[in-house]
Every structure is written in structure tokens, then in C-alpha cells.
């Protein structure tokens, strides 16, 4: 059987995917082993705490800046700027924020299986 190369256009993406407060996910492609999409967050917004189950997540910053809080009691953090990539290991509870005055736009690739998002009440304690 011939396999085809496909093109997925951002305008054809769907927001009918699991959302987390403070951010907007747009799913572009999903397969049994991956999730690919775009995430945008308005200036000053902070997402709810969540993790991505059995998925490893790679986040490429297109515009804006992302602050990622994680770790015991959410006290650790890192910041990524345009052109940089964040790596989020499986089951790592975190929340994202946009500390800049411009809208944040991220390209996200998740590799794994199962549900891609689990919203939780608080960080690891």
C-alpha cells in the first residue's frame, strides 16, 4: 500500500481538544502515538495546573515568552523565548504563563499514548 504525505493547515485545526484554563489549544494532527498543535495565551495569563500523562512534550516558542512552573510545590521554573524549545517529561505537573505584553504562540508536539491532557488542582507537593 502506498503511503501519502499529508499537509495539515492551521486554519483546519480544531479547538475541540482538552483545554486548560488560561490557554487555547488548537489540535492540528493526532495519531495513536502523537499529538501536534498550536497553543496561544494572552498577555499576563497563567494556565491551570496540568500534566500530559504518558506523553513527552516538546514546545517551540514562535512568539512571546513562556514561563513554565513545575516541581515540588511549583517552586521551580524556566523561561523560553522565540526560537527556543522546552521539553516536558511524561507526567510532569506544570503550569504555563505569558509574562510578556504580546500574545504568546507555541507549536507543540507530544509523543506517547493515552489522553494528552490531565488538569489537576495543584502542583506536586
C-alpha positions as CSV (number, residue, x, y, z in Angstrom):
1,X,0.0,0.0,0.0
2,X,1.3,3.4,-1.0
3,X,1.6,5.9,1.9
4,X,0.9,9.6,1.2
5,X,2.4,12.7,2.7
6,X,-0.3,14.9,4.1
7,X,-0.4,18.7,4.8
8,X,-2.3,19.9,7.9
9,X,-3.1,23.6,7.7
10,X,-3.5,25.7,10.9
11,X,-6.9,27.0,9.6
12,X,-8.2,23.4,9.6
13,X,-7.2,22.7,13.2
14,X,-9.7,22.1,15.9
15,X,-10.2,23.5,19.4
16,X,-12.3,20.5,20.2
17,X,-9.5,19.1,22.3
18,X,-8.9,19.1,26.1
19,X,-8.4,22.7,27.2
20,X,-6.8,24.1,30.3
21,X,-7.8,27.4,31.9
22,X,-5.9,30.4,30.6
23,X,-4.7,28.9,27.3
24,X,-6.2,27.9,24.0
25,X,-5.1,24.6,22.4
26,X,-5.7,24.0,18.7
27,X,-5.2,20.4,17.6
28,X,-3.7,20.1,14.1
29,X,-2.8,16.3,14.0
30,X,-3.5,13.4,16.3
31,X,-2.4,9.8,15.8
32,X,-2.3,6.9,18.2
33,X,1.3,7.9,19.2
34,X,1.4,11.7,18.8
35,X,-0.5,15.0,19.3
36,X,0.6,18.1,17.3
37,X,-0.9,21.5,17.7
38,X,-0.7,25.2,18.5
39,X,-1.2,26.9,21.8
40,X,-1.9,30.6,22.4
41,X,-2.0,32.5,25.6
42,X,-2.9,36.2,26.1
43,X,-0.5,38.6,27.8
44,X,-0.4,38.2,31.6
45,X,-2.5,34.9,31.6
46,X,-1.5,31.9,33.7
47,X,-2.8,28.4,32.9
48,X,-4.2,25.9,35.4
49,X,-2.0,23.1,36.7
50,X,-1.9,20.1,34.4
51,X,0.2,17.3,33.0
52,X,0.3,15.3,29.8
53,X,0.1,11.7,31.1
54,X,2.3,9.3,29.1
55,X,3.3,11.9,26.6
56,X,6.7,13.6,26.3
57,X,6.0,17.2,25.2
58,X,8.2,19.5,23.0
59,X,7.2,23.2,22.8
60,X,8.7,25.5,20.2
61,X,8.2,29.2,21.0
62,X,7.1,31.1,17.9
63,X,6.3,34.4,19.6
64,X,6.0,35.9,23.1
65,X,7.7,34.2,26.0
66,X,6.7,31.3,28.2
67,X,7.3,30.8,31.8
68,X,6.9,27.2,33.0
69,X,6.4,26.4,36.7
70,X,6.9,22.9,38.0
71,X,8.4,20.8,40.7
72,X,7.7,20.5,44.4
73,X,5.0,23.0,45.3
74,X,5.5,24.5,41.9
75,X,8.6,26.4,43.1
76,X,10.9,25.7,40.1
77,X,10.6,27.5,36.8
78,X,12.2,28.1,33.5
79,X,11.6,30.7,30.7
80,X,11.8,30.1,26.9
81,X,11.9,32.8,24.2
82,X,11.2,32.7,20.5
83,X,13.3,30.1,18.7
84,X,13.8,28.0,21.8
85,X,12.3,24.6,22.7
86,X,11.0,23.4,26.0
87,X,11.0,19.7,26.9
88,X,8.3,18.5,29.4
89,X,8.8,14.9,30.6
90,X,5.9,12.5,31.0
91,X,3.5,13.1,33.9
92,X,5.3,16.3,34.9
93,X,2.8,18.6,36.6
94,X,3.2,22.2,35.4
95,X,1.5,25.4,34.5
96,X,2.4,27.9,31.8
97,X,2.2,31.7,31.8
98,X,2.8,34.6,29.5
99,X,4.8,37.3,31.3
100,X,5.1,39.5,28.2
101,X,2.9,42.2,26.8
102,X,2.4,40.4,23.5
103,X,0.3,37.3,22.8
104,X,2.2,34.0,23.1
105,X,2.2,31.4,20.3
106,X,3.6,28.0,20.7
107,X,4.0,24.9,18.4
108,X,3.6,21.7,20.4
109,X,4.5,18.1,19.6
110,X,3.6,15.3,22.1
111,X,4.8,11.8,21.6
112,X,3.2,9.0,23.6
113,X,-0.1,7.2,24.2
114,X,-3.4,7.8,26.0
115,X,-5.1,11.0,26.9
116,X,-2.9,14.1,26.1
117,X,-4.0,16.4,29.0
118,X,-4.9,15.9,32.7
119,X,-6.0,19.0,34.6
120,X,-5.1,18.9,38.3
121,X,-5.8,21.1,41.3
122,X,-2.3,21.8,42.4
123,X,1.4,21.1,41.7
124,X,3.4,18.3,43.2
125,X,3.8,18.6,46.9
